[in-house]
Amino acid sequence: MPDSGVMTGDGPTDVFDMTDRVAVVTGGSRGLGREMVLAFAAHGADVVIASRKLDNCEQLAREVERSTGRRAMPCAYHAGKWDDSERLCDAVYDQFGKVDVLVNNAGMSPLYKSVDTITEELYDKVLDVNLKGPFRLSALVGTRMVAAGRGSIIFVSSTASQRPGPDELVYGAAKSGVNNLTHGLARTFGPAVRVNCIVPGPFLTDISKAWDLDAFTAGAEAGYALGRGGEPHEIVGAALYLASDASSYTTGALINVDGGPR
């Protein structure tokens, strides 16, 4: 990125350079997580791709190593299981000895017919994956980052945390908790570690295959300043900003990437 540098006393510097840093991305095998993994590796980082389906992680890891030459570690990880966070943390530090960037991207938002049909099992599962897992993994990795003297933690929330629709109430509540964690952990781990949050709106990832796209397109044209849903690669700018030294004076921030809802 030749035009991404800034002038310092020693000359131009690429503030988005992530050479030899280690970035862990949960939910990293597809969707927005996949785009972040590819972008981090393209900017010089070694990456850890963590997701429930190990074969998908392995496939992307091979692609990363082939296309960028960076190391890519696939790792099976279930964000809803408390002990999986410790296992993932230990595996990454055993392999790389450090974590520079942690992206808590894993999430789920199952459909339900009506609010009274939400079961306790569904409620607990949504809270576990979207809130409990990100908290536990961030607590473990963030503590080690503080000991190392630096690091960046990035949460991935949702505009459902700010304006929940009737079909995403539990998901929105969990993501509101993620917003709260962003502010709280920024103070807990600062000044050594920065903690920020990307708040995506509707993105046309593989999950959008279940949408009524004609209805969505009509709604987006009327309801969003940009008149469309986001393409997966359009998350990369915010992710690179928060992962790199470009955001060296940014912490505790919620950054909406949502097409400008009206």
C-alpha positions as CSV (number, residue, x, y, z in Angstrom):
1,M,0.0,0.0,0.0
2,P,2.3,2.8,-1.2
3,D,-0.1,5.6,-0.3
4,S,-0.7,4.4,3.3
5,G,2.4,5.8,4.9
6,V,2.8,8.8,7.2
7,M,5.8,11.0,7.7
8,T,7.9,10.5,10.8
9,G,11.2,11.9,11.8
10,D,12.9,9.0,10.1
11,G,10.9,9.2,6.9
12,P,7.7,7.6,5.5
13,T,6.3,4.7,7.5
14,D,3.5,2.3,6.6
15,V,1.3,2.4,9.7
16,F,-0.8,-0.5,8.4
17,D,2.3,-2.8,8.2
18,M,1.8,-6.0,10.3
19,T,5.0,-7.8,9.4
20,D,5.8,-10.6,11.8
21,R,2.8,-9.9,14.1
22,V,0.5,-12.8,15.1
23,A,-3.2,-12.3,14.6
24,V,-5.8,-14.6,16.0
25,V,-9.3,-14.5,14.3
26,T,-12.2,-16.5,15.8
27,G,-14.8,-17.4,13.3
28,G,-12.0,-16.9,10.8
29,S,-12.7,-19.5,8.2
30,R,-15.6,-17.7,6.4
31,G,-17.5,-14.5,6.0
32,L,-16.0,-11.3,7.6
33,G,-13.5,-13.4,9.6
34,R,-12.1,-14.8,6.4
35,E,-11.6,-11.4,4.9
36,M,-9.7,-10.2,8.0
37,V,-7.5,-13.3,7.9
38,L,-6.5,-12.7,4.3
39,A,-6.0,-8.9,4.8
40,F,-3.8,-9.4,7.9
41,A,-1.6,-12.0,6.1
42,A,-1.4,-9.8,3.0
43,H,0.0,-7.1,5.3
44,G,2.7,-9.3,6.8
45,A,1.0,-11.1,9.8
46,D,1.1,-14.7,10.7
47,V,-2.5,-15.8,11.4
48,V,-4.4,-18.2,13.5
49,I,-7.7,-19.3,12.0
50,A,-10.0,-20.5,14.7
51,S,-13.5,-21.9,14.1
52,R,-15.7,-24.9,14.9
53,K,-15.0,-26.7,11.7
54,L,-11.3,-27.6,11.5
55,D,-11.4,-28.7,7.9
56,N,-12.5,-25.2,6.8
57,C,-9.7,-23.6,8.9
58,E,-7.2,-26.0,7.3
59,Q,-8.4,-25.1,3.8
60,L,-8.0,-21.4,4.4
61,A,-4.7,-21.9,6.1
62,R,-3.3,-23.6,3.0
63,E,-4.7,-20.7,0.8
64,V,-3.0,-18.1,3.1
65,E,0.4,-19.8,3.0
66,R,0.2,-20.4,-0.7
67,S,-0.8,-16.8,-1.6
68,T,1.1,-14.8,1.0
69,G,4.0,-16.9,2.3
70,R,2.9,-16.2,5.9
71,R,2.4,-18.9,8.5
72,A,-1.2,-19.9,9.1
73,M,-2.3,-22.1,12.0
74,P,-5.8,-23.7,11.8
75,C,-7.4,-24.5,15.2
76,A,-10.7,-26.0,16.1
77,Y,-12.5,-23.6,18.6
78,H,-16.0,-23.4,19.9
79,A,-16.6,-19.9,21.4
80,G,-19.5,-21.2,23.5
81,K,-17.2,-23.6,25.5
82,W,-15.4,-22.0,28.4
83,D,-12.4,-24.4,28.3
84,D,-11.9,-24.0,24.6
85,S,-10.7,-20.5,25.1
86,E,-7.9,-21.7,27.4
87,R,-7.0,-24.5,25.0
88,L,-6.8,-22.0,22.0
89,C,-4.8,-19.5,24.0
90,D,-2.3,-22.1,25.1
91,A,-2.0,-23.6,21.6
92,V,-1.2,-20.2,20.0
93,Y,1.4,-19.2,22.6
94,D,3.0,-22.7,22.3
95,Q,3.2,-22.2,18.5
96,F,4.1,-18.5,18.2
97,G,5.1,-17.3,21.7
98,K,2.9,-14.3,21.4
99,V,-0.4,-12.7,20.2
100,D,-0.3,-9.2,18.9
101,V,-3.9,-9.0,17.6
102,L,-7.0,-10.9,18.8
103,V,-10.3,-10.6,16.8
104,N,-13.4,-11.9,18.5
105,N,-15.5,-12.5,15.4
106,A,-17.2,-15.8,16.1
107,G,-20.9,-15.4,16.6
108,M,-24.4,-16.8,15.9
109,S,-27.9,-15.5,15.5
110,P,-30.4,-18.3,15.1
111,L,-33.9,-17.6,13.8
112,Y,-37.0,-18.1,16.0
113,K,-40.7,-17.9,15.2
114,S,-41.7,-15.5,17.9
115,V,-40.2,-14.2,21.1
116,D,-42.3,-16.5,23.3
117,T,-41.0,-19.5,21.5
118,I,-37.3,-18.8,22.4
119,T,-36.1,-21.7,24.5
120,E,-33.7,-21.6,27.4
121,E,-31.3,-23.7,25.3
122,L,-31.4,-21.2,22.4
123,Y,-31.0,-18.2,24.8
124,D,-28.0,-19.8,26.6
125,K,-26.3,-20.8,23.4
126,V,-26.6,-17.3,21.9
127,L,-25.2,-15.7,25.0
128,D,-22.4,-18.3,25.3
129,V,-21.1,-17.9,21.8
130,N,-21.6,-14.2,21.4
131,L,-20.6,-13.0,24.9
132,K,-19.2,-15.6,27.2
133,G,-16.6,-16.9,24.8
134,P,-15.3,-13.5,23.7
135,F,-15.0,-12.4,27.4
136,R,-13.1,-15.5,28.4
137,L,-10.7,-15.5,25.4
138,S,-10.0,-11.8,25.8
139,A,-9.4,-12.2,29.5
140,L,-6.8,-14.9,28.9
141,V,-5.1,-13.3,25.9
142,G,-5.4,-9.7,27.1
143,T,-3.6,-10.6,30.4
144,R,-0.7,-12.1,28.5
145,M,-0.7,-9.1,26.2
146,V,-0.3,-6.8,29.2
147,A,2.6,-8.8,30.4
148,A,4.2,-8.4,27.0
149,G,3.6,-4.7,27.0
150,R,1.4,-4.4,23.8
151,G,-1.5,-5.8,21.9
152,S,-4.8,-5.0,20.2
153,I,-8.1,-6.7,20.9
154,I,-10.9,-6.3,18.4
155,F,-14.5,-7.3,19.2
156,V,-17.0,-7.7,16.4
157,S,-20.5,-6.6,17.5
158,S,-23.6,-5.8,15.4
159,T,-26.0,-2.9,14.8
160,A,-28.5,-5.2,16.5
161,S,-26.8,-4.1,19.7
162,Q,-28.0,-0.6,19.0
163,R,-31.2,-1.1,17.0
164,P,-32.4,-4.7,17.5
165,G,-35.2,-6.0,15.3
166,P,-37.9,-8.4,16.5
167,D,-36.0,-11.4,15.1
168,E,-32.7,-10.7,16.8
169,L,-33.5,-9.8,20.4
170,V,-31.2,-12.3,22.2
171,Y,-28.4,-11.7,19.7
172,G,-28.7,-8.0,20.1
173,A,-28.6,-8.2,23.9
174,A,-25.5,-10.4,23.7
175,K,-23.8,-7.9,21.4
176,S,-24.7,-5.0,23.7
177,G,-22.7,-6.9,26.3
178,V,-19.8,-7.0,23.8
179,N,-20.0,-3.2,23.4
180,N,-19.8,-2.9,27.2
181,L,-16.8,-5.3,27.3
182,T,-15.1,-3.0,24.8
183,H,-15.3,0.0,27.2
184,G,-14.5,-2.0,30.3
185,L,-11.5,-4.0,29.0
186,A,-10.0,-0.9,27.4
187,R,-9.7,0.4,30.9
188,T,-8.7,-2.9,32.4
189,F,-5.9,-3.6,30.0
190,G,-4.8,0.0,29.1
191,P,-2.4,1.6,28.5
192,A,-0.5,-1.4,27.1
193,V,-3.4,-3.0,25.2
194,R,-6.0,-1.3,23.0
195,V,-9.5,-2.7,23.0
196,N,-11.9,-1.6,20.3
197,C,-15.0,-2.9,18.5
198,I,-16.3,-3.0,14.9
199,V,-20.1,-2.7,14.7
200,P,-21.2,-4.1,11.3
201,G,-24.5,-3.6,9.7
202,P,-25.9,-5.9,7.1
203,F,-23.1,-7.6,5.1
204,L,-23.7,-10.0,2.1
205,T,-21.7,-12.9,3.5
206,D,-22.8,-16.5,3.1
207,I,-25.4,-16.0,5.8
208,S,-27.3,-13.7,3.5
209,K,-28.1,-16.7,1.3
210,A,-31.0,-17.3,3.7
211,W,-32.4,-13.8,3.2
212,D,-35.1,-12.7,0.9
213,L,-32.6,-10.6,-1.2
214,D,-35.3,-8.8,-3.2
215,A,-36.9,-7.5,0.0
216,F,-33.5,-6.8,1.5
217,T,-32.4,-4.8,-1.5
218,A,-35.6,-2.7,-1.6
219,G,-35.3,-2.1,2.2
220,A,-31.6,-1.2,1.9
221,E,-32.2,1.3,-0.9
222,A,-34.8,3.1,1.2
223,G,-33.2,2.6,4.7
224,Y,-29.5,3.1,4.2
225,A,-27.5,6.2,3.0
226,L,-25.4,4.0,0.8
227,G,-28.5,2.1,-0.5
228,R,-27.1,-1.4,-0.2
229,G,-25.6,-4.1,2.0
230,G,-21.9,-4.4,2.5
231,E,-19.6,-6.6,0.6
232,P,-17.4,-8.8,2.8
233,H,-14.1,-7.1,1.8
234,E,-15.5,-3.8,3.0
235,I,-14.8,-4.8,6.6
236,V,-11.1,-4.9,6.0
237,G,-10.4,-1.1,6.3
238,A,-11.7,-1.0,9.9
239,A,-10.1,-4.2,10.8
240,L,-6.6,-3.2,9.5
241,Y,-7.0,0.2,11.2
242,L,-7.7,-1.3,14.6
243,A,-5.2,-4.1,14.3
244,S,-2.2,-2.0,13.2
245,D,-0.3,1.0,14.5
246,A,-2.7,3.3,12.5
247,S,-5.0,3.2,15.6
248,S,-2.3,3.8,18.2
249,Y,-4.4,6.4,20.0
250,T,-7.7,4.6,19.6
251,T,-9.2,2.5,22.4
252,G,-12.6,1.8,23.9
253,A,-14.1,2.8,20.5
254,L,-17.2,1.4,18.7
255,I,-16.8,1.9,15.0
256,N,-19.9,1.4,13.0
257,V,-19.5,0.0,9.5
258,D,-23.1,-0.1,8.5
259,G,-23.9,1.8,5.3
260,G,-25.4,4.7,7.2
261,P,-28.9,3.7,8.3
262,R,-31.3,6.6,8.1
